[in-house]
């Protein structure tokens, strides 16, 4: 379950999210959609929690890569073991 304030590791980046960087979950919309704040934490895109994991989809006119993917970071120790 995703909660506001959770940390996500970007595993596939694009123009808005950098691979290997940690992002924060913003407002929860419902059990499938929620905000992922951008690097500035001033803006966000809506992410989907689906069968294929956590991702933000973009149309081809918005970003070169149509999808950014994320894994949930459970704690700082987990993150350090990934990188």
C-alpha positions in Angstrom: 0.0 0.0 0.0 1.3 3.4 -1.0 1.0 6.3 1.5 1.6 10.0 1.3 5.3 10.7 2.2 6.5 7.3 1.0 9.8 7.3 -0.9 10.1 5.8 -4.4 13.2 4.9 -6.4 13.0 5.7 -10.1 14.1 2.5 -11.9 13.3 3.8 -15.4 13.6 7.6 -16.0 12.5 10.1 -18.6 12.4 13.8 -19.1 10.7 14.4 -15.7 12.1 11.7 -13.4 15.8 10.6 -13.2 16.7 6.9 -12.9 18.3 6.2 -9.6 16.8 9.2 -7.8 14.4 9.1 -4.9 11.0 10.7 -5.2 8.2 11.4 -2.7 4.6 10.3 -2.9 2.2 13.2 -2.7 -1.6 13.1 -2.3 -3.4 9.8 -2.7 -6.2 10.0 -5.3 -7.6 6.4 -4.8 -6.3 2.9 -4.4 -4.8 3.0 -7.9 -3.7 6.6 -8.5 -1.5 9.0 -6.5 0.9 11.9 -7.0 4.7 11.5 -7.5 6.4 14.8 -6.8 9.0 16.0 -9.2 12.6 16.8 -8.1 11.5 20.3 -7.2 8.6 18.9 -5.0 6.6 21.8 -6.4 5.0 19.8 -9.2 3.8 16.3 -9.7 2.5 13.7 -12.2 0.0 11.1 -11.4 1.3 7.6 -10.9 -0.5 4.2 -11.3 -0.1 1.3 -9.0 -0.9 -1.7 -11.1 -0.1 -5.3 -11.8 3.2 -4.1 -13.5 4.3 -2.1 -10.5 4.4 1.7 -10.0 4.6 3.9 -13.1 3.8 7.3 -14.6 2.7 7.2 -18.2 3.2 10.1 -20.6 1.9 10.8 -24.1 4.6 10.9 -26.7 4.3 14.7 -27.1 5.1 15.3 -23.4 8.2 13.2 -22.8 10.7 11.3 -25.0 10.1 8.1 -22.9 6.4 7.3 -22.5 6.9 5.8 -19.0 8.8 6.3 -15.8 8.9 3.3 -13.4 9.4 3.2 -9.6 10.1 0.8 -6.8 9.0 1.5 -3.2 11.9 2.3 -0.8 11.0 0.8 2.6 13.8 2.4 4.5 17.2 4.0 4.1 19.0 0.7 4.5 17.0 -0.8 1.6 17.9 2.1 -0.6 21.6 1.9 0.2 21.6 -1.8 -0.7 20.1 -1.0 -4.1 22.6 1.6 -5.2 
